Amino acid sequence: MMIIKLAEIKNLNNIMDMYSSCVQGMINLGIDQWDETYPNKEIIKKDINEKCFYVGLIKNNIIAGMRVDHEQDPSYLSIKWKDQSNKYMVVHRLGAHQKYWDKGVGKQMMMFAEEHASKKGCNSMRLDTYSNNPKAMNFYEKIGYKKLGHINLKPNKNIYYCYEKVF
């Protein structure tokens, strides 16, 4: 059984180990979305300090993580979102230890994020994922997210697709 809770700064090294496994799994599949420079310790430390980074734990081991907040990249403004209320939350950096892929961990993390957003009075969840990551695109579509357009987030990378789920 997985427990999801706010991360603490003492969790930082274990979170980075989880991301290392996730990145290696992506690289093994030919997905160049993340690498040794992203997500990095400074970004995750900031997420933890801002109290918006959540971890998934099994037997006290961190196996997943994500940031959930109200902040969207400025490029999101070009997307025609279905929810026009401005009551949304955004998921960033959802990742799981490679050995837990295809075991429902991502779905549990996203269900938690959606419940969290709903409790905060939000009507929808937004996120983006790399166009060269079919595993992530299939995952989000399978759990009810709709692809609404694309953005250019990083130089020297392919486009990112923006997804939304209205609840």
WONORBEL-V226904 format. One line per field, one symbol per residue. ss: DSSP state (@ for helix, = for strand, . for the rest). A space follows every 50 residues. Layout:
ss: ???
This chain:
ss: ..====..@@@@@@@@@@@@@@@@@@@@......=..=..@@@@@@@@@. ..======..=========....@@@@@.........=========.@@@ ....@@@@@@@@@@@@@@@....=======...@@@@@@@@@...===== =........=======.
